């Protein structure tokens, strides 16, 4: 990689791959953004000198939870003393977030050199954006001599670019839900079959949940093929500590209990591998899991962005994920952990808003918005459909829990065309509600209003810098 590095040159090349090569994150499923099949990726891997064969790997698929599981496992491996690569997607702010070694992002100089050297080959072979980034990550991991790399699929599993991994140490499917149905199937068994496509002969497979709808698929895929474990059907060796771990973890969404069980079950399997014997250190594994967000610079998963005002952001974007998030918000409201709830929400046009509307907490103020991407559903369209749904039999008033009892407010919903303005509106409303509670308070300090920002990776990505 002989090219002379410059910051301007790096920015030009990165912008170029975003502009010239459609990505699912930026363009949805526009032509060329998703190219199922492994032929192009296999050719690229061979041209690069087969870098994926020079490090051990853990391969992870799933509808939801795979990012959290990948980061927890990478943090546990790093804390245990293993030189650990991590490949995830999408990124929130910096393209390099997708590729890390021991928590540190890939250097700009390496990205610049790689793209300079391989751009003509990439163009000639019409690679997709994700194929480019997969080759970049694998090349860097090999150059860094990582001992193990945690690899998250981009979409599906069977035809995903990362599925060129020939013999990982472990394959994991975290969960199965309805998402990307046009590409992966319209039923849970169909989607499970695509995710199970990462299973490899003789390689242990771990599935997070033993669901009645999908168990037959996983059992069939693994029978006489690879040993299969369901995380929710076993008691991992560290599970006796899980309650305390959940209290101390810097990932605080309730759904992390399921993810933690999957991670601990994975650690038990990996410990049997002498090449990963460092994972037998319980204290190091525990410390790595507890500090996943800090160690991996992992953002947007029930992340607390501010305490004054109280702000949480989460990238959960489909009904399967939002069901858990909205239930947790409702519990916080009902228990008095927050005095009121303000939801800043945006969604991509290809997501199933009709399945999400019934999940939204009734006792909340909604500020709908649209991030700066052509994929976004316009904020006024979300508001129109929200109002139509609520008018079809939902109550007209919303009740907010405060420290004394309930305060009834008129149901409120707004639409703002930018995330910045939506967040500003939410913060102003939070201050107003806090002042109202303070004036009516006795000696007891009232719980603060809570602002939740989510519905889309893009919404969270645009909100994060506003609180940094």
C-alpha positions in Angstrom: 0.0 0.0 0.0 2.3 2.7 -1.4 0.0 5.6 -1.9 0.8 8.8 0.0 -1.9 9.3 2.7 -3.8 12.6 3.1 -6.9 13.4 5.1 -8.5 14.8 2.0 -7.7 11.7 0.0 -9.1 9.5 2.7 -12.4 11.5 2.8 -12.6 11.4 -1.0 -12.2 7.7 -1.2 -14.7 6.9 1.6 -17.3 9.3 0.1 -16.6 7.7 -3.3 -17.5 4.2 -2.1 -20.7 5.6 -0.5 -21.6 7.4 -3.8 -20.6 4.8 -6.3 -21.6 1.6 -4.5 -25.1 1.6 -3.1 -25.4 0.3 0.5 -28.4 -1.0 2.4 -27.8 1.5 5.2 -27.9 4.4 2.8 -30.1 3.3 -0.1 -32.2 0.5 1.3 -32.7 -2.2 -1.3 -32.1 -0.1 -4.3 -30.5 -2.0 -7.3 -27.0 -3.0 -6.4 -27.3 -2.3 -2.6 -27.9 -5.9 -1.8 -26.3 -8.5 -3.9 -27.0 -12.0 -2.6 -24.6 -14.7 -3.4 -21.0 -15.5 -2.5 -19.3 -15.6 -5.9 -18.0 -12.0 -6.0 -17.0 -12.1 -2.3 -15.1 -15.4 -2.9 -13.3 -14.0 -5.8 -12.4 -10.9 -3.8 -11.2 -13.0 -0.9 -9.0 -15.0 -3.2 -7.5 -11.9 -4.8 -6.7 -10.5 -1.3 -4.8 -13.7 -0.5 -7.6 -15.4 1.5 -7.2 -13.3 4.7 -10.2 -14.9 6.5 -8.1 -18.1 6.7 -5.5 -16.4 8.8 -7.6 -15.8 11.9 -10.1 -17.7 14.0 -13.6 -16.4 13.9 -17.0 -16.4 15.6 -19.9 -15.9 13.1 -23.1 -14.3 14.3 -26.5 -13.8 12.6 -30.0 -13.0 13.9 -32.9 -10.5 13.5 -32.1 -8.6 16.7 -29.5 -8.8 19.3 -26.6 -9.7 17.1 -24.8 -6.4 17.5 -25.0 -6.6 21.3 -23.9 -10.2 21.4 -21.0 -9.5 19.0 -19.8 -6.6 21.1 -20.2 -8.4 24.4 -18.2 -11.4 23.1 -15.5 -9.2 21.6 -15.2 -7.3 24.8 -15.0 -10.6 26.8 -12.3 -11.9 24.4 -10.3 -8.6 24.6 -10.5 -8.5 28.4 -9.3 -12.1 28.5 -6.1 -11.2 26.6 -7.0 -12.3 23.1 -6.2 -10.0 20.3 -9.8 -9.6 19.0 -11.3 -8.2 15.8 -14.9 -7.0 15.5 -16.8 -6.5 12.3 -20.3 -5.1 12.7 -22.8 -2.9 10.8 -24.2 -0.4 10.3 -22.1 2.5 11.7 -23.7 5.5 13.5 -21.2 8.3 12.9 -17.9 7.2 11.6 -17.5 4.6 8.8 -14.6 3.0 10.7 -16.9 2.0 13.6 -17.6 -1.2 11.6 -14.0 -2.5 12.0 -12.2 -2.7 15.3 -9.3 -4.5 16.9 -9.4 -4.6 20.7 -12.0 -1.8 20.6 -10.0 0.5 18.4 -11.2 1.6 15.0 -9.4 0.7 11.8 -6.9 3.5 11.0 -7.7 6.0 8.3 -4.4 5.3 6.7 -5.2 1.6 6.2 -8.6 2.4 4.7 -7.0 4.9 2.3 -4.3 2.4 1.3 -6.6 -0.5 0.8 -9.1 1.5 -1.3 -6.4 3.1 -3.4 -4.9 -0.3 -4.2 -8.1 -2.2 -4.9 -10.5 0.4 -6.3 -9.9 -0.7 -10.0 -10.5 -4.3 -9.1 -13.6 -3.4 -7.1 -15.1 -1.4 -10.0 -14.2 -4.1 -12.5 -15.9 -6.8 -10.5 -19.0 -4.7 -9.5 -18.8 -5.3 -5.8 -21.4 -4.1 -3.4 -20.6 -1.7 -0.6 -20.9 -4.5 2.0 -18.6 -6.7 0.0 -16.0 -4.0 -0.1 -16.2 -3.4 3.7 -16.1 -7.1 4.4 -12.9 -7.5 2.3 -11.4 -4.4 4.0 -12.2 -5.8 7.5 -10.8 -9.3 6.8 -7.7 -7.9 5.2 -7.0 -5.6 8.2 -7.7 -8.4 10.8 -5.2 -10.6 9.0 -2.6 -7.8 8.9 -3.2 -7.2 12.6 -2.7 -10.9 13.4 -5.9 -11.1 15.4 -6.3 -14.3 17.3 -10.1 -14.3 16.9 -12.5 -12.1 15.1 -16.2 -11.7 15.9 -18.0 -11.3 12.6 -21.6 -10.1 12.4 -23.6 -10.8 9.2 -25.0 -7.9 7.3 -28.3 -9.4 6.2 -29.6 -12.9 6.5 -26.8 -15.4 6.6 -26.8 -18.1 3.9 -26.0 -15.6 1.1 -24.4 -12.9 3.2 -20.9 -11.8 2.2 -19.4 -12.8 5.5 -20.5 -16.4 4.9 -17.2 -17.1 3.1 -15.9 -18.0 6.5 -15.0 -21.6 6.0 -14.7 -22.9 9.5 -15.5 -20.5 12.3 -15.0 -21.7 15.9 -18.7 -21.1 16.6 -21.8 -19.9 14.8 -24.6 -18.1 16.6 -28.1 -17.1 15.7 -29.4 -14.7 18.3 -33.1 -14.3 17.5 -35.6 -14.7 14.7 -38.3 -12.0 13.9 -40.0 -10.6 10.9 -37.8 -8.1 9.2 -36.5 -7.7 5.6 -39.3 -10.1 4.6 -39.1 -9.4 0.9 -35.6 -10.8 0.9 -35.5 -13.4 3.6 -39.0 -14.8 3.7 -42.4 -13.9 5.1 -42.5 -16.5 7.8 -40.3 -17.2 10.8 -39.3 -20.6 9.5 -38.2 -19.1 6.2 -36.2 -16.5 7.9 -34.7 -19.0 10.3 -33.6 -21.1 7.3 -31.7 -18.1 5.9 -30.0 -17.4 9.3 -29.1 -21.1 9.8 -27.2 -20.9 6.5 -24.1 -19.9 8.5 -24.0 -23.3 10.2 -20.9 -25.3 9.1 -20.3 -29.0 9.3 -18.6 -30.0 12.5 -18.8 -26.4 13.9 -20.8 -25.9 17.1 -23.9 -23.9 16.6 -25.7 -21.8 19.2 -29.2 -20.4 18.9 -30.4 -17.8 21.4 -34.1 -18.9 21.7 -35.8 -22.3 21.2 -39.0 -21.0 19.6 -41.7 -23.4 18.5 -42.0 -21.8 15.1 -38.3 -22.1 14.3 -36.9 -25.1 16.3 -37.7 -27.6 13.6 -35.7 -25.6 11.1 -32.6 -25.3 13.3 -32.9 -29.0 14.4 -33.1 -30.1 10.7 -30.2 -27.9 9.7 -28.0 -29.2 12.4 -29.0 -32.9 12.5 -25.9 -35.1 11.9 -24.2 -31.9 10.7 -23.1 -29.8 13.7 -23.7 -29.9 17.5 -26.6 -27.5 18.3 -27.2 -25.7 21.6 -30.2 -23.5 22.6 -29.0 -20.8 25.0 -32.4 -20.6 26.8 -32.3 -24.4 27.4 -29.0 -24.5 29.2 -27.6 -22.9 32.4 -24.2 -21.4 31.5 -21.4 -21.7 34.1 -21.5 -18.0 34.9 -25.3 -17.8 35.0 -25.4 -17.8 38.8 -24.0 -14.3 38.6 -26.3 -13.0 35.9 -28.6 -10.9 38.2 -25.7 -9.0 39.6 -24.1 -8.7 36.1 -27.3 -7.2 34.7 -27.3 -4.5 37.4 -23.7 -3.6 36.7 -23.5 -3.8 32.9 -23.2 -0.6 30.9 -25.8 -2.1 28.5 -29.0 -1.6 30.4 -31.9 -2.6 28.1 -34.0 -5.4 29.6 -33.5 -7.4 26.4 -29.8 -7.7 27.4 -30.8 -10.5 29.8 -31.5 -12.7 26.8 -28.3 -11.5 25.0 -26.3 -12.1 28.1 -27.5 -15.7 28.4 -26.5 -16.2 24.7 -23.0 -14.7 25.3 -22.4 -16.8 28.5 -23.5 -20.0 26.7 -21.1 -19.0 23.8 -18.2 -18.5 26.2 -18.8 -22.0 27.7 -18.6 -23.5 24.2 -15.5 -21.5 23.2 -13.7 -22.4 26.4 -13.5 -26.0 25.3 -11.2 -24.8 22.4 -7.6 -24.8 23.7 -6.8 -22.0 21.2 -9.2 -19.8 23.2 -8.2 -21.0 26.6 -7.8 -17.5 27.9 -11.6 -17.3 28.0 -11.5 -19.7 31.0 -10.7 -16.7 33.2 -14.1 -16.0 34.8 -13.1 -12.6 36.2 -11.7 -11.3 32.9 -14.8 -12.5 31.0 -17.1 -10.9 33.5 -15.2 -7.6 33.5 -15.3 -7.5 29.7 -19.0 -8.1 29.5 -19.8 -5.5 32.3 -17.9 -2.8 30.3 -18.9 -3.7 26.8 -20.1 -0.2 25.8 -16.9 1.4 27.2 -14.5 -1.1 25.8 -16.0 -1.4 22.4 -17.2 2.2 22.1 -20.6 0.7 21.5 -23.4 3.2 21.0 -27.1 3.4 20.4 -28.3 0.4 22.5 -30.4 1.8 25.3 -27.7 4.4 25.6 -28.1 7.2 28.2 -27.1 10.4 26.4 -27.9 12.8 29.2 -29.2 12.9 32.8 -30.4 16.5 32.6 -32.6 16.1 30.7 -32.9 12.4 31.1 -32.4 11.0 27.5 -32.1 7.4 26.3 -31.4 6.4 22.6 -31.8 3.0 21.0 -31.5 1.9 17.4 -34.2 -0.8 17.6 -36.2 -0.4 14.5 -38.5 -3.3 13.9 -41.6 -4.6 15.8 -39.6 -7.5 17.3 -37.1 -5.1 18.9 -39.4 -2.2 19.7 -41.9 -4.4 21.5 -39.2 -4.9 24.2 -38.2 -1.2 24.2 -41.7 0.1 24.5 -42.5 -2.4 27.3 -39.5 -1.2 29.2 -40.5 2.5 28.7 -44.1 1.7 29.9 -42.7 -0.1 33.0 -40.5 2.9 33.8 -43.5 5.2 33.5 -45.8 2.9 35.6 -43.2 2.4 38.3 -42.5 6.1 38.7 -38.9 5.8 37.4 -39.8 8.7 35.2 -42.6 11.2 35.6 -43.5 11.4 31.9 -42.4 10.1 28.6 -41.5 12.0 25.4 -40.8 9.8 22.4 -38.7 11.2 19.5 -39.4 8.7 16.7 -38.6 8.2 13.0 -38.8 5.2 10.8 -37.7 4.1 7.3 -40.4 3.8 4.7 -39.7 0.1 4.2 -40.5 -0.8 7.8 -43.8 -2.1 9.0 -45.3 0.9 10.9 -48.7 -0.7 11.2 -47.1 -3.5 13.3 -45.3 -0.9 15.5 -48.2 1.5 16.2 -50.0 -0.8 18.6 -46.8 -1.2 20.6 -46.3 2.5 21.3 -47.0 3.4 24.9 -50.3 5.3 25.3 -49.1 7.6 28.1 -46.6 9.5 26.1 -46.0 12.6 24.0 -44.8 11.8 20.5 -42.5 14.0 18.4 -42.2 12.4 14.9 -39.3 13.2 12.7 -37.5 12.2 9.5 -33.7 11.8 9.4 -31.8 13.1 6.4 -32.0 10.1 4.1 -34.4 9.4 1.2 -35.3 6.1 2.8 -37.1 7.9 5.7 -40.9 8.0 6.0 -41.9 11.7 6.2 -42.7 12.9 9.7 -46.1 14.2 8.7 -47.0 10.8 7.2 -46.1 9.1 10.5 -48.2 11.6 12.4 -51.1 11.1 10.0 -51.0 7.3 10.5 -50.5 7.6 14.2 -53.5 9.9 14.6 -55.6 7.6 12.4 -54.7 4.6 14.5 -55.3 6.4 17.8 -58.7 7.7 16.5 -59.8 4.2 15.8 -60.5 3.5 19.5 -57.6 4.7 21.5 -58.1 7.1 24.5 -58.0 10.8 23.8 -56.1 11.6 27.0 -52.7 10.4 28.1 -51.9 9.9 31.8 -48.4 10.6 33.1 -47.2 9.1 36.4 -45.5 11.5 38.8 -44.2 11.0 42.2 -47.6 11.8 43.9 -50.1 10.1 41.5 -51.2 10.9 38.0 -51.4 14.1 36.0 -53.7 14.0 33.0 -52.6 15.8 29.9 -54.1 16.1 26.5 -52.7 13.6 24.1 -49.9 15.2 22.1 -48.3 14.3 18.9 -46.1 16.6 16.7 -44.1 16.3 13.4 -40.8 17.9 12.7 -38.9 17.6 9.5 -35.4 17.3 11.1 -34.1 15.3 14.0 -32.3 18.3 15.4 -35.6 20.3 15.7 -37.4 17.3 17.1 -34.8 16.8 19.8 -34.8 20.5 20.6 -38.6 20.4 21.0 -38.3 17.3 23.3 -35.7 19.0 25.5 -37.8 22.2 25.8 -40.9 20.1 26.7 -38.9 18.2 29.2 -37.8 21.4 30.9 -41.4 22.7 31.0 -42.7 19.5 32.6 -39.8 19.5 35.1 -40.7 23.0 36.1 -44.3 22.1 36.5 -43.5 19.2 38.7 -41.1 21.2 40.8 -43.7 23.9 41.5 -46.2 21.2 42.6 -43.7 19.1 44.6 -43.6 18.5 48.3 -40.3 17.7 50.0 -39.9 14.6 47.9 -37.9 15.1 44.7 -40.0 14.1 41.6 -38.7 11.7 39.0 -37.6 13.4 35.9 -39.3 13.3 32.5 -37.7 10.8 30.1 -36.9 11.5 26.5 -36.6 8.3 24.3 -35.0 8.7 20.9 -35.3 5.9 18.4 -37.1 4.0 15.7 -34.2 4.1 13.3 -30.4 3.9 13.2 -30.4 7.2 11.3 -32.5 9.0 13.9 -30.0 7.9 16.7 -27.0 8.7 14.5 -28.2 12.3 14.0 -29.2 12.7 17.7 -25.9 11.4 19.2 -23.7 14.5 18.3 -26.3 16.8 19.8 -25.5 15.4 23.2 -21.7 14.9 22.9 
